[in-house]
Every structure is written in C-alpha cells, then in structure tokens.
Amino acid sequence: MKSESRRLNAREYVSSLAASGRYDFASREVQSALGVSAAAAKLALSRLTKQKLIASPARGSYVVVPPEYRSLGCLPADQFIPALMTRLSLPYYVGLLTAAQYYGAAHQRPQEFQVFLTKNRRPIHCGVVRVAFMARKRLTDVAVQSFNTPRGTVLVSSPEATALDLIGYADHAGGLNQVATVLSELAERIDPEKLATAARTNPVAWAQRLGYLLEHLGFAAKTPALKEYAREHAKQSTALLPKAPHKRSRRNKGWKLYVNVDVEAEL
C-alpha cells in the first residue's frame, strides 16, 4: 500500500525559501503551500514570529530573519523594502538622509530608513527597524540609482535629487543645519548639469535655496547651471527658511533669496 507523503510544516517551508535565496513571502503563500486554512497559517506564522525566525514588516507580508539579524528582530530595511514595494505595486525610492548614506554623506546614522512614495503610508516598525514613508509628487520623474544588497537591489535617489529633496523636506532631515552638514559631504558627488536637470522636477524655490547653500558652503563650482535655471524660472524672491520672518533679512540677488536664518554645517 502506497503511503501518503508527509505534509510540509511552516518551519520547513520557511527554511526551504531561505535555502533557495528567497527571504520574503506572503501569508497566503504559506496557506497554499501547507494546504491549511487561513487561521491555521496565521497561527503557524505567529509561532515562528515568536521564535524570531520570521518577522512581519506589513500586514500579510513576512521576511525570513537569518541568524545574523536576529538581534534586529527583522531584516535590515534595504533588504525587504524593494520586495515589499513590488508586492504592493508601489513605485518608490530611498531618499533624504538614508540616500545620502549611500554616497558617503553620513555624518550621523539616520534613526529611520526614509522612503518616498506617491502617497503617504503608515511607518513600519519591524523589530528595531524603522521605516518612514513620505509622499512625493512626480515621483517617477526623480532620477535614481540602483545599489546592491544581499537580497537584491534597492532604488536610491541620485546625489542631485537627494540634495534637492534635503532642501524640500528639511524638516524630515533634521533642519537646515543638518542639511548643510550632509550637503558639505554630498556636494563632491553632485554633477552640476544633472543638478540643473533634476531641479526641473521640483519647485523652483528648492533650486534657489540649494544653490545659495552650496555657494555658502564653498561649492560655487556646482551651481552655474542651477543658477541659470533659477534666474530663468524664479518669478519672485523666496525665503531660505520658509516659515520664518524675512522682512528685515538680507537679500541675495543672485538667487532671489531672503537669507532669514544663519546656517552652519555641523562638522
């Protein structure tokens, strides 16, 4: 009499994924592979989560946690965000302080992994890993570069796009002094012509503020094309710090900018 083959259990399924080089999966895949109900699959995954063998960065989505990352309680964000965004059909790119790290501009390690989407999304808390999402208009127009990770590739804003985003989202980057600090390290990676091109996907005020800061930090060689763009498109003067008073502040004619705050790189 032919014996029935033994049914795969959840732990074996997860181990088989890791052995094949795959570290992300959905709960419905487990349910299908094990031939069990949704409730039974959820219970099995809960047990593995408590054992820190897997983690769930988003509802219904799981990652295998290798031994070297058990202390994190999750995979590092750059190793699961690309697959998660693909699963959710969400265009994305890594930006701001996190992006700056990829170009060697890491004065301080960001406390969260910063990701841009077309719409706001609740942050991810997976073990000690934190992912913050920000909404970005014209997201697919932003220049990106691919970086390799142990689990594939991650999309990161180009040095030029990163610099502009740091200006536009300064509140998410620790304020203008922190932005200036990062720019002082990022500037060497910036291509002047690409910077002017990248500026076209953003409000012209970002170009005005960024150009002034780059000159202020001693990188005037990076700004001629950007200044030409700003002079052509800036219809009015803007403030370096938008929310601060500027009536009595010094005006920089070259950038049509009210310098209403003193900015110093924290080096």
C-alpha positions in Angstrom: 0.0 0.0 0.0 1.4 3.4 -1.0 2.0 5.7 1.9 0.9 9.3 1.8 3.7 11.9 1.6 4.2 13.9 4.8 2.7 17.4 4.7 5.2 20.2 4.8 5.1 22.3 8.0 5.6 26.1 8.3 9.1 25.9 9.6 10.2 23.6 6.8 8.5 25.9 4.2 10.4 29.0 5.6 13.7 27.1 5.6 13.1 26.0 2.0 12.6 29.6 1.0 15.8 30.7 2.6 17.7 27.8 1.1 16.6 28.9 -2.4 17.7 32.5 -1.7 14.3 34.0 -1.1 13.6 35.9 2.1 10.1 37.4 1.6 6.7 35.8 1.3 3.0 36.4 1.9 0.8 34.6 4.4 -1.4 33.3 1.6 1.6 31.5 0.0 2.1 29.6 3.3 -1.6 28.7 3.4 -1.4 27.4 -0.1 1.9 25.5 0.3 0.8 23.8 3.5 -2.8 23.2 2.4 -4.3 24.7 5.6 -6.9 27.3 6.5 -6.0 31.0 6.8 -6.4 30.7 10.5 -4.0 27.7 10.8 -1.5 29.5 8.6 -1.7 32.6 10.8 -1.2 30.5 13.9 1.8 28.8 12.5 3.4 32.1 11.4 2.7 33.6 14.8 4.7 30.7 16.4 7.7 31.3 14.1 7.5 35.1 14.7 7.7 34.5 18.5 10.8 32.3 17.8 12.3 35.3 15.9 12.7 33.1 12.8 10.5 35.4 10.8 9.1 39.0 11.1 6.2 40.9 9.5 7.0 44.4 8.2 3.5 44.8 6.8 0.1 43.1 7.2 0.2 39.8 5.4 3.8 40.1 4.4 6.7 38.3 6.1 10.5 38.1 5.9 12.8 35.3 6.9 15.3 36.6 9.6 18.7 34.9 9.3 20.7 34.4 12.5 23.0 37.4 11.9 19.9 39.7 12.0 18.1 38.1 15.0 19.2 41.0 17.2 17.3 43.4 14.9 14.2 41.3 15.0 13.9 41.8 11.3 15.8 42.1 8.1 17.5 45.5 7.5 15.1 47.8 5.7 17.0 47.9 2.4 16.8 44.1 2.2 13.0 43.9 2.4 11.7 47.3 1.1 12.2 46.5 -2.6 10.3 43.2 -2.5 7.6 44.7 -0.3 7.1 47.6 -2.7 6.9 45.2 -5.6 4.4 43.1 -3.7 2.2 46.2 -3.0 2.8 47.5 -6.6 4.1 50.8 -5.2 6.7 52.8 -7.0 9.3 54.1 -4.5 12.8 55.4 -3.9 15.0 55.7 -0.9 15.7 59.3 -0.1 16.9 62.1 2.2 19.4 61.1 5.0 19.2 57.5 4.1 20.0 58.1 0.5 22.9 60.4 1.5 24.5 57.4 3.3 24.8 55.6 0.0 27.0 58.4 -1.3 29.2 58.6 1.8 27.5 61.6 3.3 26.6 60.0 6.6 27.5 62.5 9.4 25.1 60.7 11.7 23.3 57.4 11.0 19.6 58.1 10.4 17.3 56.7 13.1 14.9 55.6 10.4 15.0 54.3 6.8 13.4 57.1 4.7 11.3 56.1 1.6 9.3 58.2 -0.8 6.0 57.0 -2.3 3.3 58.7 -4.3 1.0 58.7 -1.2 1.5 58.8 2.5 1.7 55.4 4.3 2.0 54.5 7.9 5.5 53.9 9.1 6.9 50.3 9.5 8.1 49.1 12.9 9.7 45.7 12.4 11.8 44.7 15.4 14.1 47.6 15.9 14.0 48.6 12.2 12.0 51.7 11.5 10.9 52.8 8.0 9.3 56.3 7.4 7.3 57.0 4.3 6.8 60.4 2.7 4.6 61.4 -0.2 6.3 62.9 -3.3 4.8 64.5 -6.4 6.2 63.4 -9.7 8.0 60.5 -8.0 8.7 58.6 -11.2 10.4 61.6 -12.7 13.1 61.6 -9.9 16.5 60.2 -11.0 17.5 57.1 -9.1 20.4 54.7 -8.9 20.4 51.0 -8.0 22.5 49.7 -5.2 23.2 46.0 -4.5 22.1 44.5 -1.2 22.5 40.8 0.0 18.8 40.3 -1.2 18.8 42.2 -4.5 18.9 45.8 -5.4 17.4 49.0 -3.9 16.5 52.2 -5.7 18.1 55.4 -4.2 17.6 59.0 -5.4 20.7 60.3 -7.3 23.1 62.6 -5.5 21.4 65.6 -7.3 17.9 64.5 -6.5 18.9 63.8 -2.9 20.3 67.3 -2.5 17.1 68.9 -3.7 14.9 66.6 -1.5 17.0 67.6 1.5 16.1 71.2 0.9 12.4 70.5 0.1 12.0 68.2 3.1 14.4 69.8 5.5 12.0 69.2 8.4 12.4 65.4 7.8 16.2 65.8 7.6 16.9 67.5 11.0 16.6 71.1 9.9 18.8 73.3 7.7 22.0 73.0 9.8 21.8 69.2 9.5 21.0 69.6 5.8 24.1 71.8 5.4 26.2 69.2 7.1 25.1 66.5 4.7 25.4 68.7 1.7 29.0 69.5 2.7 29.8 65.8 2.3 27.4 65.1 -0.6 28.5 68.0 -2.8 31.5 66.2 -4.2 29.2 63.6 -5.8 27.0 66.3 -7.4 27.2 66.8 -11.2 26.3 70.5 -12.0 24.4 69.8 -15.2 22.5 66.9 -13.7 21.6 69.1 -10.8 20.0 71.7 -13.1 18.1 68.9 -14.8 16.9 67.4 -11.5 15.7 70.9 -10.4 13.1 70.8 -13.1 11.1 68.2 -11.3 10.8 70.3 -8.2 9.5 73.8 -7.1 12.0 76.4 -8.3 12.3 77.7 -4.7 14.2 74.5 -3.9 16.8 75.3 -6.5 17.1 78.9 -5.1 17.7 77.6 -1.6 20.0 74.8 -2.6 22.1 77.0 -4.8 22.6 79.5 -2.1 23.6 76.8 0.4 26.1 75.2 -1.9 27.7 78.6 -2.5 27.6 79.3 1.2 29.4 76.0 1.9 32.1 76.7 -0.7 30.8 74.7 -3.6 30.1 77.5 -6.1 31.5 75.4 -8.9 28.5 73.1 -8.6 25.9 75.9 -9.2 26.3 77.8 -12.5 23.8 75.7 -14.4 21.4 75.7 -11.4 21.7 79.5 -11.1 20.9 79.9 -14.8 17.8 77.7 -14.3 16.7 79.6 -11.2 17.2 83.0 -12.8 15.1 82.0 -15.7 12.2 80.4 -13.7 12.1 82.2 -10.3 9.4 84.8 -10.7 9.8 86.1 -7.2 12.2 86.1 -4.2 11.7 83.3 -1.6 13.0 82.8 1.9 15.8 80.5 2.9 13.7 79.2 5.8 10.0 79.4 4.6 8.3 79.6 7.9 10.5 82.2 9.5 10.0 86.1 9.1 12.1 87.6 6.3 11.1 91.3 6.0 14.3 92.6 7.6 16.6 89.8 6.3 19.4 90.2 3.9 18.5 89.6 0.2 20.8 87.6 -2.0 20.2 88.9 -5.5 21.9 86.1 -7.3 19.4 83.6 -6.0 16.5 85.9 -5.4 16.6 84.7 -1.8 15.9 86.3 1.6 18.6 84.9 3.9 16.4 84.9 7.0 18.4 82.4 9.1 22.1 81.7 9.7 23.1 78.2 8.6 26.2 76.4 9.7 27.3 72.9 8.8 27.8 70.8 12.0 31.3 69.4 11.2 
